[in-house]
Amino acid sequence: MREVVTTQYGGPDVLELRDADRPSPRGTQVLVQVEAVGVCGHDIADRAGLTKIPLPHVLGHEVAGRVVEVGEAVTHVTLGDRVACKQHHTCGWCVPCRTGHELDCAGKTFVYGGYADLILLEQDTLAQVPDNVSFQAAAIAACAVGSCVQALDHAAKLRSGETILISGAGGGLGIHALQVAAAMGAHVIALTSSASKIDMLHKYGAQDVVVTTDDPHTQISDLTHGRGVDVVLDNVGLPHVFDTAFKALGKRGRYVLTGQLDRQKISFYPVFAFFKEAVITGSASTSTASFLRSLELLECGLVQAVTAEYALGEAVLAHRAVGESTVVGRAVLVP
């Protein structure tokens, strides 16, 4: 089998395609033939050394494929099943796991190893992929789509009829967040730095598009009749975007941070938060419930996966494209 190994921290060129031994599942492990694996911003941070993962390392946590072998204790999947994984393996027994808060599990471990022909996954990370959902779509269900479901449903508590502003709207999270928010009945305003993306953003769920270079505050104020938006989903996390989006937030609005493209601090005067009675919070990863909901949204067509495909041997090119923000949606490696 082949795998893409990160041998040192650095730019895309540190990724190396190598031959490796076929792994064998034990206990509750499942061996999955990788049909598609997403290239996430988390992968970029891992490769660059921001997360200090041990080296050498095989990246990749957005995996979809077919079950080819199972451990002796596996009970929930069988050979040939089409499956996708979520980002974390959890114990299943602690209080958080038993009460629907498995992301707080003390034994939580992050999934790695997807940049390969085969990957070992714990059965609790897996879900069945509906027949009408492609492997490319299923691969990004948990992270690119599920993270949006988690942020909008659980953190923002977005309600039908509310207005939401989504930053980084053309990126891997943003373009799927537009669709999730629209499916939840919200009025969706996309915030983008590129006027060339306006038509595409309308296609994927934005009722209105605001370009950051064209006096965005006035535009958003006009679109909301001066009230501001109820929710901001900030996938960018940069100071200039925060300044624009927080100013657009209405009274008792909820500001949810889900991403940070660069290592820059955000600052603001507390008076702006307490006069608005604003809630500023964050949302990370995906619960099992949000993962399953994302697969349902893909199955019924309310969300369309937006991907750009690369071969496994083109991982360097994929990382370079993601780093340069030339990918629309999510880059996906297809072994």
Secondary structure as GFF3:
##gff-version 3
##sequence-region A 1 335
A	DSSP	beta_strand	2	6	.	.	.	ID=ss1
A	DSSP	three_ten_helix	12	14	.	.	.	ID=ss2
A	DSSP	beta_strand	15	19	.	.	.	ID=ss3
A	DSSP	beta_strand	29	39	.	.	.	ID=ss4
A	DSSP	alpha_helix	41	48	.	.	.	ID=ss5
A	DSSP	beta_strand	63	70	.	.	.	ID=ss6
A	DSSP	beta_strand	82	85	.	.	.	ID=ss7
A	DSSP	beta_strand	88	89	.	.	.	ID=ss8
A	DSSP	alpha_helix	95	98	.	.	.	ID=ss9
A	DSSP	three_ten_helix	102	104	.	.	.	ID=ss10
A	DSSP	beta_strand	109	110	.	.	.	ID=ss11
A	DSSP	beta_strand	118	122	.	.	.	ID=ss12
A	DSSP	three_ten_helix	123	125	.	.	.	ID=ss13
A	DSSP	beta_strand	126	128	.	.	.	ID=ss14
A	DSSP	alpha_helix	135	139	.	.	.	ID=ss15
A	DSSP	pi_helix	141	145	.	.	.	ID=ss16
A	DSSP	alpha_helix	146	149	.	.	.	ID=ss17
A	DSSP	pi_helix	150	155	.	.	.	ID=ss18
A	DSSP	beta_strand	163	167	.	.	.	ID=ss19
A	DSSP	alpha_helix	174	183	.	.	.	ID=ss20
A	DSSP	beta_strand	187	192	.	.	.	ID=ss21
A	DSSP	three_ten_helix	195	197	.	.	.	ID=ss22
A	DSSP	alpha_helix	198	203	.	.	.	ID=ss23
A	DSSP	beta_strand	208	211	.	.	.	ID=ss24
A	DSSP	alpha_helix	216	223	.	.	.	ID=ss25
A	DSSP	beta_strand	229	234	.	.	.	ID=ss26
A	DSSP	alpha_helix	239	248	.	.	.	ID=ss27
A	DSSP	beta_strand	249	257	.	.	.	ID=ss28
A	DSSP	alpha_helix	270	276	.	.	.	ID=ss29
A	DSSP	beta_strand	279	282	.	.	.	ID=ss30
A	DSSP	alpha_helix	288	300	.	.	.	ID=ss31
A	DSSP	beta_strand	307	311	.	.	.	ID=ss32
A	DSSP	three_ten_helix	312	314	.	.	.	ID=ss33
A	DSSP	alpha_helix	315	323	.	.	.	ID=ss34
A	DSSP	beta_strand	330	334	.	.	.	ID=ss35
###
